[in-house]
Amino acid sequence: MPDKERIKLYFAIGWLLLVILLLLTPGNTLPKGPSIPHLDKIAHIGLFGVLTFLWVQIGTLDERKKIIRRKLLTNLLVFTIIFPIFVEYVQAYVPNRSFEYEDIVANLIGGTIGFIGFIILYKVKPSLV
């Protein structure tokens, strides 16, 4: 694996671990944030937007910078749909956390934004992805 791909993979794994840590930490141990309406949903959108962007670029381009569709669709499915729903389901079993359909929607919106961001960046400047 070339160094650039390895760095992307490490960064994606690091972000994935951060998302897991933030979303599965008991609610009473999290610091209180500012009182901004829907800040929780904005955070979910941001977390999953970045997560999806990082993972859809892992292994999705061949040596000629062409998209490997099967790999792209697999990463998209896992990190935009399956993982966000799974994490929200698991939150129901974490103390002082809860399962919320609105969080799933925010996660899916974030993942979709991350995917669209990847596609736009790929079309504009493939060397950046």
ChimeraX attribute file (.defattr): number of C-alpha atoms within 10 A of each C-alpha:
attribute: neighborCount
match mode: 1-to-1
recipient: residues
	/A:1	7
	/A:2	6
	/A:3	8
	/A:4	8
	/A:5	14
	/A:6	12
	/A:7	12
	/A:8	17
	/A:9	17
	/A:10	12
	/A:11	15
	/A:12	21
	/A:13	15
	/A:14	13
	/A:15	18
	/A:16	20
	/A:17	12
	/A:18	14
	/A:19	19
	/A:20	12
	/A:21	11
	/A:22	13
	/A:23	19
	/A:24	18
	/A:25	16
	/A:26	16
	/A:27	16
	/A:28	10
	/A:29	9
	/A:30	11
	/A:31	7
	/A:32	8
	/A:33	8
	/A:34	7
	/A:35	7
	/A:36	8
	/A:37	8
	/A:38	8
	/A:39	12
	/A:40	14
	/A:41	18
	/A:42	16
	/A:43	15
	/A:44	23
	/A:45	24
	/A:46	18
	/A:47	22
	/A:48	28
	/A:49	26
	/A:50	21
	/A:51	25
	/A:52	30
	/A:53	26
	/A:54	24
	/A:55	27
	/A:56	26
	/A:57	23
	/A:58	17
	/A:59	16
	/A:60	19
	/A:61	18
	/A:62	9
	/A:63	6
	/A:64	6
	/A:65	12
	/A:66	11
	/A:67	17
	/A:68	12
	/A:69	11
	/A:70	10
	/A:71	16
	/A:72	18
	/A:73	13
	/A:74	14
	/A:75	23
	/A:76	21
	/A:77	15
	/A:78	15
	/A:79	27
	/A:80	27
	/A:81	19
	/A:82	13
	/A:83	15
	/A:84	22
	/A:85	19
	/A:86	11
	/A:87	17
	/A:88	21
	/A:89	16
	/A:90	14
	/A:91	19
	/A:92	14
	/A:93	13
	/A:94	15
	/A:95	13
	/A:96	13
	/A:97	17
	/A:98	16
	/A:99	16
	/A:100	12
	/A:101	12
	/A:102	13
	/A:103	20
	/A:104	21
	/A:105	17
	/A:106	22
	/A:107	30
	/A:108	24
	/A:109	21
	/A:110	27
	/A:111	28
	/A:112	21
	/A:113	20
	/A:114	27
	/A:115	27
	/A:116	15
	/A:117	16
	/A:118	23
	/A:119	18
	/A:120	12
	/A:121	14
	/A:122	18
	/A:123	11
	/A:124	10
	/A:125	10
	/A:126	15
	/A:127	9
	/A:128	8
	/A:129	19
